[in-house]
Amino acid sequence: MALSPPNQYLSRAVAAAFADALCFAVAAWISWQLLAPPYSPLLYIAASTVGAIGCFAALYYADAYGFKALSSGRDTMRSVFAVMGMAFILAIGTYYFIQIPSGAVEVMAQTAAVYFPLLLVERFAFRVISSLTPFTERLLIVGAGDLGIATARSAMDCRRLGTKLVGFLSDDLVHERSFIEGVPVLGKIHQIEKIVDDFNIDRIVVASKGRDDYFPAEELLNQKLQGVTVESGISFYERISGRVYIRDLRPSYLIFSNGFRLNRISLIEKRVIDILVSAVGLLLASGPLLLCAIAIRLDSRGSVFFSQARVGKGGKLFMIRKLRSMRNGAEEECGPVWSRSDDERVTRVGKFLRKTRLDELPQLWNVLKGEMSLVGPRPERPEFVESLSIRYPYFALRASLKPGITGWAQIQRGYVNEVEGFEEKLAFDIYYMKYRSTVMDLLILWKTARTMLLMSGV
């Protein structure tokens, strides 16, 4: 998630983390009351600190602070039970393979036994309290066109994260009780003041694109002066979805909108990070790369590495390097095609490499050479760029940045194997271009590490 502006669920994620920390503190206190006599305070504090770090790392990597877990009770339960499983495996491994005082193991086990039931109760209470009216923002969308509907869908995804979509205002009202996407049309645009008062609206999102007829400028200003937040549909959509609304995107948006600026200091910071991380990464990856190379050669015939032309910054071609995950000569018969999730050309070892993203490690050499960056739009093959640029006029904007091993679009959308899916990825890429920063890059790298550890890649 970008930190400027934040996604809709950022404040809830921070609040959930704070509640989890408070819950752990209560569990640690209860555990201390039960176990205090046999153990020294120093041992107890050390064991509790290690346990807290392990629990929060496991909660993060089980996606307990992700969008789905915060908005769904079922996903919350799934993530918490996943953490319990990870904690159990970690405890067994620690007991048998790491020499630590037995008292520390007992302290951590006792604290965990108290913490996890408390965590389930706390998360349930957190969701109930979060859904209460004082913590919910009531939203009204003006306009029911494509942008209004896209905004409504994003808002409904956040309905358990503090946003309640009350309805639409539209001059295209067919009859008195019209619904769009299951959301009621409350009236026509000129009724905005009455609707705001009747339904206690907190935020008005103006998503009407055509303003040639009636635009309630005076009414909107009046509502803003009375404390109601008024926001454009495009900015609201960006803020809660983490992508740009690219349908009907106009050059004026790119020219006059905040962002889309190259800061020289940020570019220097980005290059320094690229050099340091890629150099250290290649050094640390030498052992895993050797093991992967042996596995590839034992699994199938052909070269260990795979080279392919990709389009880089400014449209220049460069050779990308990856560990080979497909059988040798995979495109000799079919020609250049996108890979599928069930692609028969992928080898047994290749499936593991793709799940863990280990096949991407050799690209650190491309980063070190300056052909790529750690974070940026995914480099595409020249065979596909032309057709994608024709289908999506703003696709060429991606060439203004160095392509990346990972990126905002990759962690949000994953791999795309059809032309239609690139519309959504392009929306994420342009969002990254608008809000990119060192902090955002570090966050993307952190999320990519999570993907590798959980083997949730292609």
C-alpha positions in Angstrom: 0.0 0.0 0.0 1.2 3.5 -0.8 1.8 5.8 2.2 0.8 8.9 0.3 -2.1 8.8 0.1 -2.8 5.8 2.3 -5.2 3.0 1.3 -8.6 3.0 3.0 -7.7 0.2 5.4 -4.3 1.6 6.6 -5.8 3.2 9.8 -7.7 0.0 10.6 -4.6 -2.1 10.1 -2.7 0.2 12.5 -5.5 0.0 15.0 -5.7 -3.8 14.7 -1.9 -4.0 15.3 -2.2 -1.8 18.4 -5.1 -4.0 19.7 -3.1 -7.1 19.1 -0.1 -5.6 21.0 -2.4 -4.7 23.9 -3.8 -8.2 23.8 -0.3 -9.7 24.0 0.6 -7.4 26.9 -2.5 -8.7 28.8 -1.5 -12.3 28.0 2.0 -11.7 29.1 0.8 -10.2 32.4 -1.5 -13.2 33.0 1.3 -15.5 32.2 3.6 -13.7 34.6 1.0 -14.1 37.4 0.9 -17.8 36.8 4.7 -18.4 36.3 6.4 -15.6 38.2 7.8 -17.6 41.2 10.1 -20.0 39.4 11.7 -17.6 36.9 13.7 -14.5 37.0 12.2 -11.2 35.6 15.1 -11.0 33.1 14.4 -14.5 31.7 10.7 -13.7 31.5 11.1 -10.3 29.8 13.6 -11.9 27.2 11.3 -14.8 26.4 8.2 -12.6 26.2 10.0 -10.2 23.8 11.1 -13.0 21.5 7.6 -14.4 21.6 6.0 -11.0 20.8 8.3 -10.5 17.8 7.6 -14.0 16.5 3.8 -13.6 16.9 3.7 -10.3 15.1 5.9 -11.5 12.3 3.7 -14.6 12.0 0.5 -12.4 12.0 1.9 -10.3 9.3 3.0 -13.2 7.1 -0.4 -14.9 7.7 -2.0 -11.7 6.2 -3.8 -10.9 9.5 -3.4 -7.2 8.7 -4.4 -7.5 5.0 -7.5 -6.2 3.4 -9.3 -9.5 3.4 -8.6 -10.4 7.0 -9.7 -7.0 8.3 -12.9 -7.1 6.3 -13.9 -10.7 6.6 -14.5 -12.7 9.8 -13.7 -16.0 8.1 -10.4 -14.7 6.8 -9.6 -13.3 10.2 -10.2 -16.8 11.7 -8.1 -18.4 9.0 -5.2 -16.1 9.5 -5.2 -16.5 13.3 -5.3 -20.3 13.1 -2.5 -20.2 10.5 -0.4 -18.2 13.1 -1.2 -20.8 15.7 0.1 -23.5 13.4 3.2 -21.5 12.6 3.8 -20.9 16.3 3.5 -24.6 17.1 5.9 -25.6 14.4 8.4 -22.9 15.5 8.1 -24.0 19.1 8.8 -27.6 18.2 11.8 -26.6 16.1 13.1 -24.3 18.8 12.8 -27.0 21.5 14.7 -29.7 19.5 17.2 -27.7 17.4 18.1 -24.5 19.4 19.6 -24.7 22.8 17.7 -22.2 25.0 16.8 -22.4 28.7 13.8 -24.7 29.3 12.2 -22.0 31.3 12.1 -19.7 28.3 10.2 -22.3 26.3 7.7 -22.7 29.2 7.2 -19.0 29.4 6.6 -18.6 25.7 4.3 -21.7 25.6 2.3 -20.4 28.6 2.0 -16.9 27.1 0.9 -18.3 23.7 -1.7 -20.5 25.4 -3.3 -17.4 26.9 -2.7 -15.1 23.9 -4.4 -17.0 21.1 -7.8 -17.4 22.7 -7.6 -13.7 23.7 -6.6 -12.8 20.2 -9.7 -14.5 18.7 -12.0 -12.6 21.2 -10.1 -9.3 20.6 -10.4 -9.6 16.8 -14.1 -10.4 17.0 -14.6 -7.4 19.3 -12.5 -5.2 17.0 -14.7 -6.0 14.0 -17.9 -5.3 16.0 -16.6 -2.0 17.4 -15.3 -1.0 13.9 -18.7 -1.5 12.4 -20.5 0.8 14.9 -21.9 4.0 13.5 -19.5 6.4 15.3 -16.6 4.7 13.5 -18.3 4.5 10.1 -18.2 7.1 7.4 -21.5 7.5 5.5 -20.8 8.0 1.8 -22.9 9.5 -1.0 -21.8 9.2 -4.7 -22.9 11.8 -7.1 -23.2 10.3 -10.6 -23.9 6.7 -11.6 -21.8 6.3 -14.8 -18.7 4.1 -15.2 -16.7 6.1 -12.7 -19.5 6.1 -10.2 -20.0 2.4 -10.4 -16.3 1.7 -10.1 -16.1 3.9 -7.1 -19.1 2.2 -5.6 -17.6 -1.2 -6.0 -14.4 -0.1 -4.3 -16.4 1.5 -1.5 -18.4 -1.7 -0.9 -15.2 -3.7 -0.6 -14.4 -1.4 2.3 -17.8 -1.6 3.9 -16.3 -3.4 7.0 -13.4 -1.0 7.2 -15.3 2.1 8.1 -17.1 3.0 4.9 -20.8 2.7 4.4 -22.1 3.5 0.9 -25.6 5.0 1.4 -26.5 5.5 -2.2 -26.2 7.4 -5.5 -27.6 10.6 -6.8 -28.3 10.5 -10.5 -30.3 12.5 -13.1 -30.7 9.2 -15.0 -33.1 8.0 -12.4 -35.5 5.6 -14.1 -38.1 5.3 -11.3 -38.3 6.1 -7.7 -36.7 3.0 -6.4 -33.9 2.3 -8.8 -30.8 0.3 -7.7 -27.4 0.1 -9.2 -25.1 -2.7 -8.2 -27.5 -3.3 -5.3 -27.1 0.3 -4.1 -30.2 2.6 -4.1 -30.5 5.7 -6.2 -31.7 8.2 -3.5 -32.7 11.0 -5.9 -31.6 13.4 -8.5 -28.5 15.7 -8.2 -30.4 18.9 -7.5 -31.8 17.2 -4.3 -28.3 16.9 -2.8 -28.9 19.1 0.2 -32.0 17.3 1.3 -30.4 13.9 0.8 -27.4 14.9 2.8 -29.6 16.0 5.7 -32.0 13.1 5.6 -29.2 10.4 5.5 -26.6 12.1 7.7 -24.0 11.9 4.9 -20.3 12.4 6.0 -18.6 12.4 2.6 -19.8 13.3 -0.9 -17.9 11.8 -3.8 -18.5 13.6 -7.1 -18.1 10.9 -9.8 -20.2 12.5 -12.5 -18.1 13.0 -15.7 -20.4 15.0 -17.8 -21.0 18.4 -16.2 -22.6 20.1 -19.2 -26.1 19.9 -17.8 -26.5 20.6 -14.1 -23.6 20.6 -11.6 -24.4 21.5 -8.0 -21.4 23.7 -7.4 -23.1 26.0 -5.0 -24.8 23.2 -3.1 -21.5 21.3 -2.8 -19.6 24.3 -1.5 -22.4 24.9 1.0 -22.1 21.3 2.3 -18.3 21.6 2.5 -18.7 24.7 4.6 -21.0 22.8 6.9 -18.4 20.1 7.6 -19.3 17.5 5.0 -16.2 16.2 3.1 -16.4 16.7 -0.7 -14.0 14.7 -2.9 -13.7 14.0 -6.6 -14.5 10.5 -7.7 -11.1 10.0 -9.3 -9.1 10.9 -6.1 -11.4 8.8 -3.9 -11.2 5.8 -6.2 -7.4 6.1 -6.2 -7.3 6.3 -2.4 -9.3 3.3 -1.6 -8.3 1.0 -4.5 -4.6 1.8 -4.9 -4.9 2.3 -8.6 -5.7 5.0 -11.1 -9.0 5.1 -13.0 -7.6 4.8 -16.5 -10.9 4.7 -18.5 -11.4 8.1 -20.0 -8.0 9.2 -18.6 -7.1 12.5 -20.1 -3.6 14.0 -20.6 -4.6 17.0 -18.4 -4.8 14.6 -15.4 -1.2 13.5 -16.0 0.0 17.1 -16.5 -1.8 18.9 -13.7 -2.3 16.2 -11.1 0.0 16.1 -8.1 2.7 13.5 -8.5 4.3 12.1 -11.6 7.5 14.1 -10.8 11.1 12.8 -10.8 12.9 14.0 -7.8 16.7 13.9 -8.3 17.4 13.0 -4.6 14.8 10.2 -4.8 16.4 8.8 -8.0 19.9 8.8 -6.3 18.4 7.0 -3.2 16.7 4.5 -5.5 19.9 3.7 -7.4 22.0 3.4 -4.2 19.4 1.0 -2.7 19.4 -0.9 -6.0 23.2 -1.3 -6.0 23.5 -2.2 -2.3 20.6 -4.7 -2.3 21.5 -6.4 -5.6 25.2 -6.7 -4.7 24.4 -8.2 -1.3 21.6 -10.2 -2.7 23.8 -11.9 -5.3 26.3 -12.7 -2.7 23.7 -14.2 -0.3 21.9 -16.0 -3.2 25.0 -17.8 -4.5 24.3 -20.8 -2.3 20.5 -21.1 -3.2 21.4 -20.4 -6.9 23.8 -23.3 -6.9 21.2 -25.7 -5.4 18.6 -24.5 -7.9 21.0 -25.0 -10.8 21.7 -28.6 -9.7 17.9 -29.2 -9.3 17.2 -27.8 -12.8 19.9 -29.9 -14.5 18.7 -33.1 -12.7 15.0 -32.4 -13.6 15.3 -31.6 -17.3 17.8 -31.1 -20.1 18.9 -27.6 -21.2 20.6 -24.6 -19.8 20.3 -23.5 -16.2 19.7 -19.9 -17.1 17.1 -18.4 -19.5 17.6 -15.2 -21.4 15.0 -13.2 -23.2 14.7 -9.8 -24.7 12.6 -7.3 -22.8 11.7 -3.6 -23.2 13.4 -1.3 -20.7 13.5 2.4 -20.0 13.0 4.5 -23.0 11.9 1.5 -25.1 15.5 0.1 -25.2 15.8 -3.7 -25.4 17.9 -5.6 -22.9 18.3 -9.3 -22.1 16.6 -10.4 -18.9 18.1 -13.4 -17.1 16.1 -15.9 -15.1 16.5 -19.5 -13.9 14.9 -21.7 -16.4 11.5 -22.9 -15.2 10.2 -24.3 -18.5 11.4 -27.2 -20.6 14.1 -26.4 -23.1 12.8 -24.9 -26.4 9.3 -24.3 -24.9 8.3 -21.8 -27.6 9.7 -23.6 -30.7 6.3 -24.9 -31.7 3.8 -22.2 -30.3 5.9 -19.1 -30.7 5.8 -16.2 -28.2 2.8 -16.7 -25.8 2.0 -15.8 -22.3 2.4 -18.4 -19.6 -0.7 -19.9 -18.0 -1.2 -21.0 -14.4 -1.5 -24.6 -15.5 1.1 -24.3 -18.3 2.3 -27.8 -19.3 5.7 -26.3 -20.4 6.6 -25.6 -16.7 8.9 -28.3 -15.2 8.5 -29.8 -11.8 11.4 -27.8 -10.4 10.1 -24.8 -12.3 6.8 -24.8 -10.4 8.7 -24.5 -7.1 10.9 -21.8 -8.5 7.9 -19.7 -9.6 6.0 -20.2 -6.4 9.0 -18.9 -4.4 10.1 -16.4 -7.0 13.6 -17.9 -6.9 13.6 -17.9 -10.7 13.8 -14.1 -10.5 17.1 -14.0 -8.5 19.4 -13.7 -11.6 17.7 -10.4 -12.4 19.7 -8.9 -9.6 22.5 -8.8 -12.1 20.3 -6.7 -14.4 19.7 -4.4 -11.5 23.4 -4.1 -10.7 24.1 -3.2 -14.3 21.4 -0.5 -14.3 19.1 -2.1 -16.8 16.5 -2.7 -14.2 15.5 -1.5 -10.7 14.4 -3.6 -7.7 10.9 -1.9 -7.9 9.2 -0.7 -11.0 6.8 -1.8 -13.8 7.3 -5.4 -15.0 9.3 -5.5 -18.2 7.3 -6.9 -21.1 8.4 -8.7 -24.2 8.7 -6.6 -27.4 6.4 -9.0 -29.1 3.6 -7.9 -26.8 4.3 -4.3 -26.2 3.1 -3.1 -29.6 -0.3 -4.8 -29.3 -0.7 -3.6 -25.7 0.2 0.0 -26.6 -2.5 -0.1 -29.3 -5.1 -1.5 -26.9 -4.1 0.8 -24.0 -2.8 4.2 -25.3 -1.1 5.0 -21.9 0.8 1.7 -21.8 3.9 3.5 -23.2 4.1 5.6 -20.1 5.6 2.7 -18.3 8.8 3.1 -20.3 9.5 6.4 -18.5 10.8 4.2 -15.6 13.3 1.4 -15.3 11.4 -1.9 -15.2 11.5 -3.7 -11.8 11.9 -7.2 -10.5 8.9 -6.5 -8.4 6.4 -3.7 -8.3 3.1 -2.3 -7.1 1.1 -4.0 -9.9 2.9 -7.3 -9.2 2.0 -7.4 -5.5 -1.5 -6.2 -6.1 -2.6 -8.1 -9.2 0.0 -10.8 -9.7 0.8 -12.4 -13.0 -1.5 -11.6 -16.0 -1.7 -13.9 -19.0 -4.2 -12.2 -21.2 -4.5 -8.8 -22.9 -7.7 -7.8 -20.9 -5.9 -8.2 -17.6 -3.4 -5.5 -18.4 -5.9 -2.8 -18.0 -5.9 -3.4 -14.2 -2.2 -3.8 -14.1 -1.7 -0.6 -16.0 -3.9 1.2 -13.5 -1.7 0.0 -10.7 1.5 0.9 -12.6 0.3 4.5 -13.3 -0.6 4.8 -9.6 2.9 3.8 -8.7 4.3 6.3 -11.2 2.2 9.0 -9.5 3.0 8.2 -5.8 6.4 6.4 -6.0 8.8 7.1 -3.1 11.6 5.4 -1.3 9.1 4.4 1.5 6.7 2.9 -1.0 9.6 1.0 -2.7 10.6 -0.5 0.7 7.1 -1.5 1.4 6.8 -3.3 -1.9 10.0 -5.1 -1.3 8.7 -6.2 2.2 5.5 -7.5 0.7 7.5 -9.3 -2.1 9.6 -11.0 0.6 6.3 -12.2 2.2 5.2 -13.6 -1.2 8.5 -15.6 -1.5 8.2 -17.0 2.1 4.6 -18.1 1.7 5.3 -19.4 -1.9 2.3 -17.5 -3.2 3.9 -16.5 -6.6 2.8 -17.7 -10.0 
